[in-house]
């Protein structure tokens, strides 16, 4: 079999990037390098690590070259994040190219017109977690897809709630929450009630009723500050949860990401 020529490889890279932007809404160059220029595992070797996937220097260079071509061809639009990072989204032309390939895509122009630093950090972290899961071999639902109802919980969510990222492998479901700031009292109370429903559902002998048939809860993963972890643990235990129940159903990652005054380059 003859080797692919450089032009064919370049076209394939461009299509991968356009598809990624369709799924995520917007991404930075480093995100694209980590996602599109790294071999994905065929299946996970363990639970999700949820840490940021670091691209190689060569992957970053390939991503930069590809984005330059797509920008010159007006297939993508660019904007600048609050930290100075360049972010990319689909242009109208890029969306049409995907539609011609059978992918129902729309322009991302409304996604990059302007947003707060808090939203930007939250989405950046959620994107990195989904990318890490994909590379590790999990089936991932991105924050963008979940917002559109394009995940197993649909528009209604699971018990009325949506995650920031959902990772699946086999029959197990890992629910990821990015808690970068203090919740208001109403939302926090709703979270506690929802967690109680999940605890009850996860221990049913006849299987979960909240998830699809045959699916089971992996863990609820909270990407959060140490203060949020301490408060949530304390409040759950005050509601009657044992420490063993908290640890069996949930895990907390407070050191993988820094939530304030951080440059996500």
Secondary structure as a PSIPRED ss2 file (coil, helix, strand):
# PSIPRED VFORMAT (PSIPRED V4.0)

   1 X C   1.000  0.000  0.000
   2 X C   1.000  0.000  0.000
   3 X C   1.000  0.000  0.000
   4 X C   1.000  0.000  0.000
   5 X C   1.000  0.000  0.000
   6 X H   0.000  1.000  0.000
   7 X H   0.000  1.000  0.000
   8 X H   0.000  1.000  0.000
   9 X H   0.000  1.000  0.000
  10 X H   0.000  1.000  0.000
  11 X H   0.000  1.000  0.000
  12 X H   0.000  1.000  0.000
  13 X H   0.000  1.000  0.000
  14 X H   0.000  1.000  0.000
  15 X H   0.000  1.000  0.000
  16 X H   0.000  1.000  0.000
  17 X H   0.000  1.000  0.000
  18 X H   0.000  1.000  0.000
  19 X H   0.000  1.000  0.000
  20 X H   0.000  1.000  0.000
  21 X H   0.000  1.000  0.000
  22 X H   0.000  1.000  0.000
  23 X H   0.000  1.000  0.000
  24 X H   0.000  1.000  0.000
  25 X C   1.000  0.000  0.000
  26 X C   1.000  0.000  0.000
  27 X E   0.000  0.000  1.000
  28 X E   0.000  0.000  1.000
  29 X H   0.000  1.000  0.000
  30 X H   0.000  1.000  0.000
  31 X H   0.000  1.000  0.000
  32 X H   0.000  1.000  0.000
  33 X H   0.000  1.000  0.000
  34 X H   0.000  1.000  0.000
  35 X H   0.000  1.000  0.000
  36 X H   0.000  1.000  0.000
  37 X C   1.000  0.000  0.000
  38 X C   1.000  0.000  0.000
  39 X C   1.000  0.000  0.000
  40 X C   1.000  0.000  0.000
  41 X C   1.000  0.000  0.000
  42 X C   1.000  0.000  0.000
  43 X C   1.000  0.000  0.000
  44 X C   1.000  0.000  0.000
  45 X C   1.000  0.000  0.000
  46 X C   1.000  0.000  0.000
  47 X C   1.000  0.000  0.000
  48 X C   1.000  0.000  0.000
  49 X C   1.000  0.000  0.000
  50 X C   1.000  0.000  0.000
  51 X C   1.000  0.000  0.000
  52 X C   1.000  0.000  0.000
  53 X C   1.000  0.000  0.000
  54 X C   1.000  0.000  0.000
  55 X C   1.000  0.000  0.000
  56 X C   1.000  0.000  0.000
  57 X H   0.000  1.000  0.000
  58 X H   0.000  1.000  0.000
  59 X H   0.000  1.000  0.000
  60 X H   0.000  1.000  0.000
  61 X H   0.000  1.000  0.000
  62 X H   0.000  1.000  0.000
  63 X H   0.000  1.000  0.000
  64 X H   0.000  1.000  0.000
  65 X H   0.000  1.000  0.000
  66 X H   0.000  1.000  0.000
  67 X H   0.000  1.000  0.000
  68 X H   0.000  1.000  0.000
  69 X H   0.000  1.000  0.000
  70 X H   0.000  1.000  0.000
  71 X H   0.000  1.000  0.000
  72 X H   0.000  1.000  0.000
  73 X C   1.000  0.000  0.000
  74 X C   1.000  0.000  0.000
  75 X C   1.000  0.000  0.000
  76 X E   0.000  0.000  1.000
  77 X E   0.000  0.000  1.000
  78 X E   0.000  0.000  1.000
  79 X E   0.000  0.000  1.000
  80 X E   0.000  0.000  1.000
  81 X C   1.000  0.000  0.000
  82 X C   1.000  0.000  0.000
  83 X C   1.000  0.000  0.000
  84 X C   1.000  0.000  0.000
  85 X C   1.000  0.000  0.000
  86 X E   0.000  0.000  1.000
  87 X E   0.000  0.000  1.000
  88 X E   0.000  0.000  1.000
  89 X E   0.000  0.000  1.000
  90 X E   0.000  0.000  1.000
  91 X C   1.000  0.000  0.000
  92 X H   0.000  1.000  0.000
  93 X H   0.000  1.000  0.000
  94 X H   0.000  1.000  0.000
  95 X H   0.000  1.000  0.000
  96 X H   0.000  1.000  0.000
  97 X H   0.000  1.000  0.000
  98 X H   0.000  1.000  0.000
  99 X H   0.000  1.000  0.000
 100 X H   0.000  1.000  0.000
 101 X C   1.000  0.000  0.000
 102 X C   1.000  0.000  0.000
 103 X C   1.000  0.000  0.000
 104 X C   1.000  0.000  0.000
 105 X C   1.000  0.000  0.000
 106 X C   1.000  0.000  0.000
 107 X C   1.000  0.000  0.000
 108 X C   1.000  0.000  0.000
 109 X H   0.000  1.000  0.000
 110 X H   0.000  1.000  0.000
 111 X H   0.000  1.000  0.000
 112 X C   1.000  0.000  0.000
 113 X C   1.000  0.000  0.000
 114 X C   1.000  0.000  0.000
 115 X C   1.000  0.000  0.000
 116 X C   1.000  0.000  0.000
 117 X H   0.000  1.000  0.000
 118 X H   0.000  1.000  0.000
 119 X H   0.000  1.000  0.000
 120 X H   0.000  1.000  0.000
 121 X H   0.000  1.000  0.000
 122 X H   0.000  1.000  0.000
 123 X H   0.000  1.000  0.000
 124 X H   0.000  1.000  0.000
 125 X H   0.000  1.000  0.000
 126 X H   0.000  1.000  0.000
 127 X H   0.000  1.000  0.000
 128 X H   0.000  1.000  0.000
 129 X H   0.000  1.000  0.000
 130 X H   0.000  1.000  0.000
 131 X H   0.000  1.000  0.000
 132 X H   0.000  1.000  0.000
 133 X H   0.000  1.000  0.000
 134 X H   0.000  1.000  0.000
 135 X H   0.000  1.000  0.000
 136 X C   1.000  0.000  0.000
 137 X C   1.000  0.000  0.000
 138 X C   1.000  0.000  0.000
 139 X E   0.000  0.000  1.000
 140 X E   0.000  0.000  1.000
 141 X E   0.000  0.000  1.000
 142 X C   1.000  0.000  0.000
 143 X H   0.000  1.000  0.000
 144 X H   0.000  1.000  0.000
 145 X H   0.000  1.000  0.000
 146 X H   0.000  1.000  0.000
 147 X H   0.000  1.000  0.000
 148 X C   1.000  0.000  0.000
 149 X C   1.000  0.000  0.000
 150 X C   1.000  0.000  0.000
 151 X C   1.000  0.000  0.000
 152 X C   1.000  0.000  0.000
 153 X C   1.000  0.000  0.000
 154 X C   1.000  0.000  0.000
 155 X C   1.000  0.000  0.000
 156 X C   1.000  0.000  0.000
 157 X C   1.000  0.000  0.000
 158 X E   0.000  0.000  1.000
 159 X C   1.000  0.000  0.000
 160 X C   1.000  0.000  0.000
 161 X E   0.000  0.000  1.000
 162 X C   1.000  0.000  0.000
 163 X C   1.000  0.000  0.000
 164 X C   1.000  0.000  0.000
 165 X E   0.000  0.000  1.000
 166 X E   0.000  0.000  1.000
 167 X E   0.000  0.000  1.000
 168 X E   0.000  0.000  1.000
 169 X E   0.000  0.000  1.000
 170 X C   1.000  0.000  0.000
 171 X C   1.000  0.000  0.000
 172 X E   0.000  0.000  1.000
 173 X E   0.000  0.000  1.000
 174 X E   0.000  0.000  1.000
 175 X E   0.000  0.000  1.000
 176 X E   0.000  0.000  1.000
 177 X E   0.000  0.000  1.000
 178 X E   0.000  0.000  1.000
 179 X E   0.000  0.000  1.000
 180 X C   1.000  0.000  0.000
 181 X C   1.000  0.000  0.000
 182 X C   1.000  0.000  0.000
 183 X C   1.000  0.000  0.000
 184 X C   1.000  0.000  0.000
 185 X H   0.000  1.000  0.000
 186 X H   0.000  1.000  0.000
 187 X H   0.000  1.000  0.000
 188 X H   0.000  1.000  0.000
 189 X H   0.000  1.000  0.000
 190 X H   0.000  1.000  0.000
 191 X H   0.000  1.000  0.000
 192 X H   0.000  1.000  0.000
 193 X H   0.000  1.000  0.000
 194 X H   0.000  1.000  0.000
 195 X H   0.000  1.000  0.000
 196 X H   0.000  1.000  0.000
 197 X H   0.000  1.000  0.000
 198 X H   0.000  1.000  0.000
 199 X H   0.000  1.000  0.000
 200 X H   0.000  1.000  0.000
 201 X H   0.000  1.000  0.000
 202 X H   0.000  1.000  0.000
 203 X C   1.000  0.000  0.000
 204 X C   1.000  0.000  0.000
 205 X C   1.000  0.000  0.000
 206 X C   1.000  0.000  0.000
 207 X C   1.000  0.000  0.000
 208 X C   1.000  0.000  0.000
 209 X C   1.000  0.000  0.000
 210 X C   1.000  0.000  0.000
 211 X C   1.000  0.000  0.000
 212 X C   1.000  0.000  0.000
 213 X C   1.000  0.000  0.000
 214 X C   1.000  0.000  0.000
 215 X C   1.000  0.000  0.000
 216 X E   0.000  0.000  1.000
 217 X E   0.000  0.000  1.000
 218 X E   0.000  0.000  1.000
 219 X E   0.000  0.000  1.000
 220 X E   0.000  0.000  1.000
 221 X E   0.000  0.000  1.000
 222 X E   0.000  0.000  1.000
 223 X E   0.000  0.000  1.000
 224 X E   0.000  0.000  1.000
 225 X C   1.000  0.000  0.000
 226 X H   0.000  1.000  0.000
 227 X H   0.000  1.000  0.000
 228 X H   0.000  1.000  0.000
 229 X H   0.000  1.000  0.000
 230 X H   0.000  1.000  0.000
 231 X H   0.000  1.000  0.000
 232 X H   0.000  1.000  0.000
 233 X H   0.000  1.000  0.000
 234 X H   0.000  1.000  0.000
 235 X H   0.000  1.000  0.000
 236 X H   0.000  1.000  0.000
 237 X H   0.000  1.000  0.000
 238 X H   0.000  1.000  0.000
 239 X C   1.000  0.000  0.000
 240 X C   1.000  0.000  0.000
 241 X C   1.000  0.000  0.000
 242 X C   1.000  0.000  0.000
 243 X H   0.000  1.000  0.000
 244 X H   0.000  1.000  0.000
 245 X H   0.000  1.000  0.000
 246 X H   0.000  1.000  0.000
 247 X H   0.000  1.000  0.000
 248 X H   0.000  1.000  0.000
 249 X H   0.000  1.000  0.000
 250 X E   0.000  0.000  1.000
 251 X E   0.000  0.000  1.000
 252 X E   0.000  0.000  1.000
 253 X E   0.000  0.000  1.000
 254 X C   1.000  0.000  0.000
 255 X C   1.000  0.000  0.000
 256 X C   1.000  0.000  0.000
 257 X C   1.000  0.000  0.000
 258 X C   1.000  0.000  0.000
 259 X C   1.000  0.000  0.000
 260 X C   1.000  0.000  0.000
 261 X C   1.000  0.000  0.000
 262 X C   1.000  0.000  0.000
 263 X C   1.000  0.000  0.000
 264 X C   1.000  0.000  0.000
 265 X C   1.000  0.000  0.000
